[in-house]
Amino acid sequence: MTKTGGGVNTPFESSLLYAKLSINSVNFIIKELVTISKEIFITNLDKKKLQRLIVLEEEFQPGNKDYVDDLTYELERAVVTQPEEIPADVITMHSQVVLKDLDNDEELIYTLVYPDEANIAEDKISVLAPIGTAILGYRVGDTLDWKIPNGTLRLKVDKILFQPESSGNFEL
């Protein structure tokens, strides 16, 4: 290795430089893995219903299936619990949540629903919509980046206004 001044690094200096580059690379990879692998939670009943939905979507809906792949990935990595054991601060199916846009402090209120219940005029978003899949299983305080056509929204799960399980309704 050569120094910028034209001199040559000693073996010790080269080892230090290599170690520093390696540590920086490892730190970058760890940050990316933490971002990608955010732990999410889901009830076993929601998981079963969503797995059936995935089968139906794959079988009967033609075209691009990226959204199905995204949901499948989320279900595979989720921590699965009994409905009675799901923490009250977790977004489950039929939860009504407040998301805060971190760039402009705007609050967005959505209810996470199955595709046949979706109605944007009523702020009911499908779990198959990118934002629906993204928030499933997240907890109050969690943040996420939601890619939209003209950029990325940075959102924080601000509060859960309603979660079926914490209200004793385990079958919604």
C-alpha angles and dihedrals in degrees: 000000000000129000120234088250090060096258124120124251116239116241088256092053090047091052091050092049091049091048091050092050091047093051091049090049092049092048090051092049092048091051091050093048092050090051094046097040101049105162112246132186132218135171119247089238093053090047093053092048092047093048089054089049090053092052091051093047092050093047103041108023115078124210137032114010101187091118090055091049090051092052092045090053092050092050092049094054098039125111103239120214139170111268090246090056101047111117114250091236094062123101108237130169111299092018116143110218141182113224118192120212102226093204098057106011091241115152120222120194118202139166114216109226144161116273095259090056097047116122118161091197087062093041091247110144126194120243085229092060111095093247091046093054090043096056098040108117096005121134135226107280095028118125130209140182113232114197113220129175095268099039140301130312116214107213134183125201096238101177145335112238094185134009116177095215095053087051091054095254106127099165104059 
